[in-house]
Amino acid sequence: VVVRFADAHPTRDVRLIEGPRQGATANFLSLVESVAPGEALAFCDQDDVWLPDRLSRGMAALAAHPAGAPLQHVTRTTICDDNLRPLAPAPLYRRLPSFRNALVQACTPGNTMLVNPAGAALMRAGARAAAEAKVISHDWWSYQLISGAGGTVVRDPAQTVLYRQHPGNVMGRNDTLAARLARLRGLGGGAYGGWLSANVRALQASATLLTPEARAVLDRFAAALAMPGPQAVSYTHLTLPTSDLV
């Protein structure tokens, strides 16, 4: 499909890049490293559909932001079935984005994301560490890195992507009872703790990219993860204000 598209549009820069073949997150992180200086970055999942204003809304946000400061713009999706029939809008997150929130919640959908050149350069600098730490989600990691580096994260409530649900989804929707129960099982079974630990390893390896305040928060959060369960929960609530926890 890519080759046919490139042949049909010879004036466009279309490249077919061999990925690491280690899952979606590893593929996306490898592509981050290929973004050229001065280029913005938008992730694209092959099973979703972009609506006409998907990029223009993000570009408007980038144009209103200082060029040298990292910016991540995300919108919402419309959850659809495998035939693209709308099922429901994705959740509208009302909590203000922050590094503290990013440590515990993945709420910046990669398939709606647009990052300005300064943010893309920041992600290039940290992508190798994220891959080596085997983070579970490239979009969660990018939220953590950009907010931790003092960048701006904009949550636009508009729905700009049709998010197709089918049996082959890597992650899938998270707003149904079944999805929430699955996530609770992951929390109780230790999967969530493993994801947090991988994220912390990636951020610690890129600590020079973070602000001093974010590094201090990260150190306290890493210490909490090393504690026994009840003690860790108590310490985390002291470390991260309740408004940042989910």
N, C-alpha and C positions, 0 to 999 in steps of 0.2 A: 504493500500500500504506500509506504513512504517513497520507495523508488519511483513508482508510477506518478505520485504527486510531484516529486522533484523534476521528473522528465516533462511533466505538463506545465511546469512553472519555472523555466530555466533562468528567469531574472531574479528569483528568490533564493535566499541562502538557506538551503535545506540540506542537512547532513544526517546521515545514518551512522550512529556511533555505537560500537559494540560495548555493552555494559558488563558489569562484573558477574551477572547471573547469580546473584545471591539474595534476591528478593527486591521488592519495590523500593524500600528505604535505601538500600545500598545503591540501586540504580539512580535514584534521585540525587543522592549525595555525590555520586560520580559525575553527574551532569552539572552540579553546582560548580565543580572544579573546572569545567570547560567554558564557563561564562567569561567572556573577554572583558577587560577593564573598560568602564564607561557604559556597559550594557545593563539594562534592567533585567529582571528575572521573573518569569511566570511559570508555575508548574502546570502541567496538563496531564490528566489521567485519560487513558485512551477510551474508557467506557462512558465518559460523561460528555455533555453537550454544553458548549459555551453559548450564552445568549449574546445578542449584538452589543450590549453595553458592558460586557465582562471586562474588557481592557480599558475602555474609555473612562469608566468611573475611576479605575485605579490610576490612570495617567493624569486625570484631573487632580487627584489627591497628591500625586508626586509633584505636579507643577506648582502646587500651593505650599510646598515644603522646601526648606533650605536644601540645596543640592548636595552639600557636603555631609549632611547628617543622615544616618540610616533610617529608612522608613519601610514599614511593612503594612500593606493595605490588604484587608480581607473582607469579603462579603459573605452572604449566606447562600446556601443552596436550596433548590426545590427538590425534595426527595421524590423519586419516581420509581415505577416498577421497571422491569426489563424492557418494556415496550414504550418507555418514556411517558407513561400516563402519570400525572402528578398525584402524589399520595399525601404529602404534608410539607409545610415549610420547615427548614431546619430550625433548631432552637435559636432564640434571640438572646445572646449573652448580654446582660446589662451591667455586669461588674466591669469596672475600669481595668484595662490591661495593665499589668505590672509584672516585674520579674518575680516577685513573691508568688503571684498567682500562677505564673508560667511554670514554676517549679512543681506544682501539684496538679495542674489541669491543662489538658490539650484542647484548646478551643479556638484555634486559628486554622480553619480547613485549608489544606494545601491546594486543593483544586480550585480555590477562589483567590489565591494569593498572588500579589504583585509586589515585588521588592525593588526599590530604586537602586541605582548603581552603587551608592555608598553601602547600602545594605547587602547587595550581592557580593561586593568585595569583602565585607566582613564575614559573610557565610563561606566564601572561598577559603578564607584564612582558617576557618574552624572545621571545614568539612572533613578533612582527613582524620582529625581527632574523633569526630562523631562516628565516622565509619569504623574506626578501630575500636571504639567503645561499644559498637553494635547497638546504637540507640534504636528504639522501636519505631520511631516516627520522625521523619524529616521535617514535617510541619511543626510538630511540638518543639523539636530542638531549635528550629529557626526562631520561633517565638521566644524561647528562653535566651538565645544568644543575642538577638536584636534588642530585646528589652533589657537584658543584663549589661549590654554595652552602652546603655543610655539612649538608644534609638526610640523612635516613635512607632507605636502599633495602633493602626486605625481600624476599628470594626465598623464597617458600613452595613446597615441593616438590609440593604437591597438584596434581592435574590437574583443572582446572575449566572448560575450554573445549574443545569439539570443533572442531579446526582442519581445515576442509574443504580438500582439495587438488583442484584442477581446472585445466583449461587456461587459465583466466582469472586465476589468482593473480598479484597484483602482485609479491610476493616469493617466497612458497612455502617449503616445508620446506628445512632446511639440513643434514640428517643423513644424506643418501644420498651414495654415491660420485659420482653425476652432479652433485649440487648442490655438493659440495666441489670437483670439478674446475672447475665454472663459476666458483666464487669464486676459485680459483687463476688462472684465465684473466683475471678482473677485476683481480687483484693484479698480474699480469705486464703487463697492457695499460694500466695506469695508472688504471683506474676507482676502485680503492680509495683511491689517493692523492688523487683528486679529491673523493671523499666526505670524507676527513679534512680537506682544505683548506676545504671548505664548512662543516664542523662548527666548525673553528677560527675562521672568519670570524664565524659566528653567536655563538660564545662571546666572542670579542673585543669584539663590538658590545654584549654584555651583561656586560662585565667587572665593572661595579660591583655585580652581583648575586652574584659569586663571593667566596669567602674569599681573603685574601691568599696563603695557601699554594697554593690552586688557581690563582690568577692567575700565580704564579711558575712552576708546573708548565706551565701553558698557554703561557707565553712561551717556555720551553725547548722544548716540543713544536713550537711554530710555527717556531722557529729550525731544528729538525731537519728539518722538512718542506721547508725552503728549500734544504737541502744536496743534493749529488749522492747518488744511491742508496746505494752502500756506506757512505759517510760518514754519511748520515742514519740507516741501520740501526744503525751503531755508536754514534752519539750518542744515539739513542732508547733503546738498551739501557742506556746510562749514566744517562739521564734518568729512565726508568721501570724500577723493579726487575723482575727476571725474573718474580717471582710475579704481576705485573700484566699480563704480555704473553702472547699466545696464539700 
